[in-house]
Amino acid sequence: MSSQQGPSAPTTGLPPGVEAGSLGRRFLAQLIDVGVPAVVIALASAVTAAVDSSRVVSAVSVVGAVLVAGWLLLGWGMFATRAAGPGMRLMKLQLVGLRDGRPIGYARFLLRALVLIALTITGVGLVVMLVFLVRQLRRQGWHDLAADSVVIKQRTLAPVPRPAAAAGIGQPVSAAEAGAQLEAAPDPEVAAAPEAAAGPEAAAGPAVDGQGPDGAPAGSPGGLESPIGMADSVRIGPRPPAGPLPMSGGAVGTDDALPKDVGWVAVLDDGREIGLVGLVLLGRNPQARPGEDDAELIKVADETRTVSKTHLALSVDGAGLSVMDRGSTNGTTLTDPTGVSIVSPAGDVVALSEGSIVSFGDHWLNIEHRARR
């Protein structure tokens, strides 16, 4: 089975399984967010115009101001910490950072809002930006570009990257360099981490109209340092030998009371902790291939069907932990603890280190290593 990327990846630079939010839904979300305070103001104005009592007018004005301010503060907090205000939540959209797939925080949302307000006041600026937004591949307006944000269809938020457990455990590399390193990997006992990170130009083509490959803005590494969950990179640790994943060994069970000395552990976004020893297959309904009788099969509930039946394989051997995309439809993306990302080529073995994040469809898992006692 050949690997196929999700519908948005070839044109927008967003990782597989991540789609830009439609302009129609964004308009309705904005209408809800702006419409509620507009209705409150209109009602308060109608009441104050209909009564002669100064006390009533003052009371209505104060109540109206408090309601409007409360609504605006509620939206600000929801966008900053939960990636969606009331309108976007109803429209199944999220506002996330382009490079990390996380809520953009208070300061960046305020900057985004101020730019949008300024454009709205000018009138002409808003119209010109709307034309630009329609033509922009990720549907980013100037307010989104200012905040380095993007509106996407609702999905599981990207996990918070964890700091590396120790310095010097490999360096971030591009997808092209990672593949070349795996093909030429020496014996694991003498393999060393890459000495230097390749720049994003290693796998990038020429920029066109201020954009890099896949419609990414110039200066962005292939448009792949994006949400996540919008993650597309990996930290290459001790490199495993090229070829199929090892098939020997079993897997530690997935008890809730997982001991703290089990070595490699995959922490899924649903809270499950999977002890990794040997071969583990993940997907909607994973099936082992001939010779993989000892593989542990981990089912992932996925109502949106963004995860393939057998999506990926995790394997542990003497060289460490590695991952292989098993020819999934929507692909597998890998992020190292610093946030650098690559798309994992289908059928290729890629080494992982502690703190790496593996994203597959609308789901993800964290890699931990717990020292054995």
Sequence and secondary structure as in RCSB ss.txt:
>XXXX:A:sequence
MSSQQGPSAPTTGLPPGVEAGSLGRRFLAQLIDVGVPAVVIALASAVTAAVDSSRVVSAVSVVGAVLVAGWLLLG
WGMFATRAAGPGMRLMKLQLVGLRDGRPIGYARFLLRALVLIALTITGVGLVVMLVFLVRQLRRQGWHDLAADSV
VIKQRTLAPVPRPAAAAGIGQPVSAAEAGAQLEAAPDPEVAAAPEAAAGPEAAAGPAVDGQGPDGAPAGSPGGLE
SPIGMADSVRIGPRPPAGPLPMSGGAVGTDDALPKDVGWVAVLDDGREIGLVGLVLLGRNPQARPGEDDAELIKV
ADETRTVSKTHLALSVDGAGLSVMDRGSTNGTTLTDPTGVSIVSPAGDVVALSEGSIVSFGDHWLNIEHRARR
>XXXX:A:secstr
      TTHHHH   TT  B  HHHHHHHHHHHHHHHHHHHHHHHHHHHH   HHHHHHHHHHHHHHHHHHHHHH
HHHHHHHS  HHHHHTTEEEEETTT S  HHHHHHHHHHHHHHHHHHSHHHHHHHHHHHHSTT   HHHHHHTEE
EEE           SSTTS  B  HHHHHHHHHT   TTT    SS   GGGG    BTTB GGG BTTSSTT S
         B  S   SSS    S      SS  TT EEEEEETTS EEE SSEEEEESS    TT TT EEEE 
  TT  S TT EEEEEETTEEEEEE S SS EEEE TTS EEEE BT EEEE TT EEEETTEEEEEEEE   
